[in-house]
Amino acid sequence: SGLLTAVLANHWLDDSAAGDGPAHLLSLLGGRFDLVLQSCRSGHMVPEPAMFRCALKHLGVTSQQAVWLDADEEGVKAAEGVGMKAILVENLDDALKKLAHFTGVQADGAESPPPSCSPEEVSHGFVTIRPGVRTHFVEMGSGPPVLLCHGFPESWFSWRFQIPAMAGPLGFKVRALDQWIYITFIGQTWGVKRCHSVTLVDTDWAAGSVRCVGPVSYNPPGVIHICFSMQIPDLKRGHIEECGHWIQMERPAETNRILISWLSETLK
């Protein structure tokens, strides 16, 4: 049924300004590993045997089913002491070969994500989109303008891997908007019962609208997509395999290749 992966971290709760970096790292790890066990939450720490037993319990596996990788000899010995196979990581390639020998699974070389930009590395500005409403944007580079518009629920930071890729080598002035939602409410004129029915999508009017639009990514595209696409020259439609909603962040390198190829072709 596959492999489970875990990170055991000797970490303490830090609510100071300096704690943002480790907290961000742990957040990223949590999205890529089945378990991120912190010493401050388990009451144990590496290389204590109890820390390993706690992780095994969370994962629902025995020590004979687990392999521990560590750059510290003390951690390797502690893992072996509770019955786990252990690998001392001195060279990553050698460690991956040993891991493949133990598990029978060959580790693929992961593609390193492209460089990203932080809020401190971009220029910030505001633009008035209607009387009394300003929206925030960031900017990097100089040259022909490229405007990046994110999806929901996101912010300009979703484009952090694409902004430097297009602003640097390609020589574009890249702007990414914060597309906040501004709504003029009209529902109160319908009455409470009508609004509630539409929310539940249990009226003929609402159900008909949903059927008219159709499911996303099926062919043909919905009516809204057709009307919208007719207004956009050089519109290209594509699909990235094995990717969720957060395309720019989940597959940044492939997204960059697609965007750069499209820009090069369109702006010949």
C-alpha positions in Angstrom: 0.0 0.0 0.0 3.0 2.3 -0.3 5.4 4.0 2.2 4.6 6.3 5.1 7.1 9.1 5.8 7.7 11.0 9.0 9.9 13.7 10.5 10.9 13.8 14.1 11.9 17.2 15.2 13.4 18.5 18.5 11.5 21.8 18.5 10.0 24.1 21.1 7.1 26.6 20.8 8.5 30.0 19.9 6.1 32.9 19.7 8.8 35.5 19.1 9.5 37.2 15.8 12.4 34.8 15.2 10.0 31.9 15.3 8.5 32.5 11.9 11.2 30.7 10.0 11.0 27.3 11.8 7.2 27.6 11.9 7.1 28.1 8.1 9.5 25.1 7.6 7.4 22.8 9.8 4.3 23.9 7.9 5.9 23.0 4.6 7.0 19.6 6.0 3.5 18.9 7.2 2.2 19.1 3.7 4.7 16.5 2.4 5.1 14.0 5.2 2.5 11.7 6.8 3.7 12.7 10.3 5.7 15.6 11.7 6.3 14.8 15.4 7.7 17.6 17.5 9.3 17.1 20.8 7.3 20.0 22.4 4.1 18.2 21.6 5.1 14.6 22.3 7.0 15.1 25.6 10.0 13.2 24.2 12.9 14.1 22.0 15.4 12.5 19.6 17.3 10.3 20.4 15.1 9.1 23.3 13.6 5.6 22.6 10.2 6.9 23.6 10.2 9.4 20.7 10.7 6.6 18.2 8.0 4.5 19.9 5.6 7.5 19.8 6.2 7.9 16.1 5.7 4.2 15.3 2.4 4.3 17.3 1.2 7.4 15.3 2.0 5.7 12.0 0.6 2.3 13.0 3.7 0.3 12.2 6.1 -1.9 14.1 9.8 -1.2 14.5 10.6 -4.0 12.1 8.7 -2.1 9.4 10.6 1.2 9.9 13.8 2.7 8.6 15.4 5.7 10.3 17.7 8.1 8.5 19.9 10.4 10.6 23.0 12.5 10.2 23.9 11.9 13.9 25.4 8.6 15.1 23.6 8.8 18.4 20.2 8.9 16.7 21.1 5.9 14.5 22.1 3.9 17.6 18.9 4.9 19.4 16.8 3.8 16.5 18.6 0.5 16.2 18.0 0.1 19.9 14.2 0.0 19.5 14.5 -2.5 16.6 14.5 -0.2 13.6 16.8 -0.4 10.7 18.9 2.8 10.6 21.0 4.6 8.1 23.7 7.2 8.9 23.5 9.9 6.3 26.9 11.1 5.4 26.3 11.2 1.6 22.8 11.6 0.3 23.2 9.4 -2.8 24.7 6.6 -0.7 22.0 6.9 1.9 19.3 6.7 -0.8 20.9 3.5 -2.2 20.8 1.9 1.3 17.2 3.0 1.7 16.3 1.4 -1.7 18.1 -1.8 -0.5 16.1 -1.9 2.7 12.7 -1.0 1.3 12.9 -2.3 -2.3 11.8 1.1 -3.5 14.0 3.2 -5.7 14.0 6.9 -4.8 13.7 9.2 -7.7 15.8 12.3 -7.8 13.4 15.2 -6.9 13.5 18.3 -9.0 14.6 21.3 -7.0 12.0 24.0 -6.9 12.9 27.2 -8.8 13.9 30.3 -6.9 11.1 32.1 -5.2 10.7 35.7 -4.0 9.8 37.0 -0.6 7.7 40.0 0.3 10.9 41.9 1.0 12.3 41.3 -2.5 9.4 42.9 -4.5 8.0 46.4 -4.8 4.6 47.0 -3.3 1.9 49.3 -4.6 -1.8 50.0 -4.7 -4.2 50.8 -7.5 -7.7 52.2 -7.3 -10.2 49.8 -9.0 -13.4 51.7 -8.1 -14.2 54.8 -5.9 -13.1 54.0 -2.4 -11.6 50.6 -3.2 -7.8 50.0 -3.6 -6.2 46.7 -4.3 -2.6 45.8 -3.5 -0.1 44.5 -6.0 3.6 43.6 -6.1 6.1 44.3 -8.9 9.5 43.0 -10.0 11.7 43.6 -13.1 11.5 46.0 -16.0 10.4 45.6 -19.6 7.2 44.5 -21.2 4.4 44.1 -18.6 3.1 40.7 -17.5 0.1 40.6 -15.1 -0.4 37.6 -12.9 -3.9 37.0 -11.5 -4.3 34.3 -8.8 -7.3 32.0 -8.1 -9.4 31.5 -5.0 -8.5 31.4 -2.1 -5.0 32.8 -2.8 -3.0 36.0 -2.8 -0.1 37.3 -4.9 2.3 35.1 -3.0 1.0 32.1 -5.0 3.1 33.4 -7.8 6.3 33.6 -5.8 8.1 31.0 -8.0 7.0 32.5 -11.3 7.7 36.2 -10.6 11.6 35.9 -10.5 11.6 33.5 -13.4 9.9 36.0 -15.7 11.4 39.2 -14.2 15.0 38.0 -14.3 16.2 36.1 -17.4 13.2 37.0 -19.6 13.3 40.7 -18.8 9.6 41.3 -18.1 8.0 43.8 -15.6 5.9 41.3 -13.6 3.0 42.5 -11.6 0.9 40.2 -9.3 -2.4 41.4 -7.9 -4.1 40.7 -4.6 -7.6 39.9 -6.0 -9.7 40.6 -3.0 -13.5 40.1 -3.4 -15.8 43.1 -3.3 -19.5 42.4 -3.4 -22.6 44.6 -3.6 -25.3 42.6 -1.7 -28.6 42.3 -3.5 -29.9 39.1 -1.9 -31.8 40.9 0.9 -34.5 41.9 -1.6 -35.3 38.3 -2.3 -36.3 37.4 1.2 -34.7 35.0 3.7 -36.4 31.8 2.3 -35.3 32.5 -1.2 -31.7 33.2 -0.3 -31.6 30.0 1.8 -33.0 27.9 -1.1 -30.5 29.3 -3.6 -27.7 28.6 -1.1 -28.7 25.0 -0.9 -29.0 24.8 -4.7 -32.4 23.1 -4.3 -34.5 25.4 -6.6 -35.1 24.9 -10.3 -33.4 28.2 -11.0 -30.2 27.4 -9.1 -30.0 23.8 -10.4 -30.6 25.0 -13.9 -27.7 27.5 -13.6 -25.3 24.8 -12.4 -26.3 22.4 -15.2 -25.8 25.2 -17.7 -22.3 25.9 -16.6 -21.2 22.3 -16.3 -18.3 20.7 -14.5 -14.8 22.3 -14.7 -12.2 20.6 -16.9 -14.8 18.6 -18.8 -15.4 19.2 -22.5 -17.0 21.3 -23.8 -16.3 24.1 -21.3 -19.2 25.8 -19.5 -21.1 28.7 -21.0 -19.2 31.2 -18.8 -15.9 29.9 -20.0 -16.9 30.3 -23.7 -18.1 33.9 -23.2 -15.0 34.8 -21.2 -12.6 33.1 -23.6 -14.0 35.0 -26.6 -12.7 38.3 -25.1 -9.1 37.1 -24.6 -6.7 36.9 -27.6 -4.1 34.2 -27.6 -5.8 32.2 -24.9 -4.3 28.7 -24.3 -6.0 25.9 -22.4 -3.8 23.2 -20.8 -3.7 20.6 -18.1 -0.9 19.5 -15.7 -1.1 15.8 -14.7 -1.2 14.8 -11.0 -1.6 18.2 -9.6 -4.2 19.8 -7.3 -5.7 23.3 -7.1 -2.4 25.0 -6.2 -0.7 24.6 -9.6 1.9 27.4 -9.3 3.0 26.1 -5.9 2.7 22.4 -6.3 4.4 22.2 -9.7 6.3 25.5 -10.0 9.0 24.3 -12.4 6.5 22.8 -14.9 4.3 25.9 -14.5 7.3 28.1 -15.3 8.1 26.1 -18.4 4.6 26.4 -19.7 4.4 30.2 -19.0 7.9 30.9 -20.5 7.1 28.8 -23.6 3.7 30.6 -24.1 5.3 34.1 -23.6 8.1 33.3 -26.0 5.6 32.0 -28.7 3.1 34.8 -28.2 5.6 37.7 -28.2 7.7 36.6 -31.1 
